[in-house]
Amino acid sequence: MTVFIAAASREPSELWLFSLSPYFIEDTQSESFNQAWLKHIGHRRVDSFKKLSFISLTKSITAKTFYFYGDLELKKWSDIDYRNSLVKMLPNASTVIAIGAEHDVASDAYIAAIKKVI
């Protein structure tokens, strides 16, 4: 999430996103977001998320972007599919699904997906 926000002002040549956190305002307003979770994180953090617009940031990112996530992750957290739909708004975005991977970038399945892109 931090790298995505920084990319809006730094203009990297490539941007690699891994299981991007669903904490932007669009996420918190989506149907798939667990609203009960917001009650447990505190009002200051919720207020911060309300100031972060994924869609607004996409307007400043032109870098070739790879969005990685594990297919087992998607089965566990449906909001990843919503995140994927937002990532597709980036002009140079590609989705890379790590087959057999959960939310663990160090897993063999995730590493295999990364190697395919390299």
C-alpha positions in Angstrom: 0.0 0.0 0.0 2.8 2.4 0.9 4.6 1.7 -2.4 1.4 2.3 -4.4 0.9 5.7 -2.7 4.6 6.6 -3.2 4.3 5.6 -6.9 1.8 8.3 -7.5 4.4 11.0 -6.9 7.7 9.2 -7.7 6.9 7.8 -11.2 8.8 4.5 -11.0 9.5 2.6 -14.3 7.7 -0.5 -12.8 5.5 -1.1 -9.9 5.1 -4.6 -8.3 2.2 -4.9 -5.9 1.7 -8.0 -3.8 -1.7 -8.7 -2.2 -2.4 -5.0 -2.0 -4.1 -4.1 1.2 -7.8 -3.2 1.0 -7.7 -0.1 3.0 -8.5 2.6 0.6 -11.8 4.5 0.7 -13.2 2.5 -2.2 -12.5 -0.7 -0.4 -14.2 0.4 2.8 -17.3 1.3 0.8 -17.4 -1.9 -1.3 -20.0 -4.6 -0.7 -17.3 -7.2 0.0 -15.6 -5.3 2.7 -16.1 -6.5 6.3 -17.5 -3.4 7.9 -17.3 -4.9 11.4 -13.5 -4.7 11.0 -13.6 -0.9 11.0 -15.0 -1.0 14.6 -11.9 -2.7 15.8 -9.2 -0.5 14.3 -10.0 2.8 15.8 -11.5 6.0 14.4 -8.2 7.6 13.6 -7.2 4.8 11.3 -10.6 4.7 9.7 -10.4 8.5 9.1 -7.0 8.0 7.4 -8.4 5.3 5.1 -11.2 7.7 4.1 -8.5 10.1 2.8 -6.9 7.6 0.6 -8.5 7.2 -2.7 -7.2 4.4 -4.9 -9.0 5.8 -7.9 -7.4 9.2 -7.5 -4.0 7.7 -7.1 -4.4 5.7 -10.3 -4.6 9.0 -12.3 -0.9 9.7 -11.4 0.5 6.2 -12.0 1.7 5.4 -15.5 4.3 2.8 -14.6 4.1 -0.8 -15.9 2.3 -2.4 -12.9 2.1 -6.1 -11.9 -0.5 -7.0 -9.3 0.3 -10.4 -7.7 -2.0 -12.4 -5.5 -2.5 -16.1 -4.6 -5.5 -17.9 -5.9 -6.0 -19.5 -2.5 -6.0 -15.9 -1.1 -8.9 -15.0 -3.3 -10.9 -18.0 -2.0 -10.3 -16.7 1.5 -10.8 -13.0 1.0 -13.2 -12.0 -1.7 -12.2 -8.3 -1.5 -9.0 -9.3 -3.5 -11.2 -9.7 -6.5 -12.6 -6.2 -6.0 -9.0 -4.9 -5.6 -8.1 -6.5 -8.9 -11.0 -4.7 -10.7 -9.5 -1.4 -9.3 -5.9 -2.3 -10.4 -7.2 -2.8 -13.9 -7.9 0.9 -14.0 -4.2 1.5 -14.2 -3.2 2.0 -17.9 -0.3 -0.5 -17.8 -1.5 -3.1 -15.3 -1.2 -6.8 -15.5 -2.6 -9.3 -12.9 -0.4 -12.2 -11.9 -2.1 -15.0 -10.1 0.1 -17.3 -8.1 -1.6 -20.7 -8.4 -1.5 -22.6 -5.1 -0.4 -19.6 -3.1 -2.0 -18.1 0.0 -1.0 -14.8 1.5 2.7 -15.7 1.6 5.0 -14.1 -0.9 7.8 -16.4 0.3 5.9 -19.6 -0.7 7.2 -21.7 -3.5 4.0 -21.0 -5.6 4.4 -17.2 -5.2 8.1 -17.4 -6.0 7.3 -19.4 -9.2 4.8 -16.7 -10.3 7.4 -14.0 -9.7 10.0 -15.8 -11.7 7.6 -16.0 -14.7 7.4 -12.2 -14.7 11.2 -11.8 -14.3 
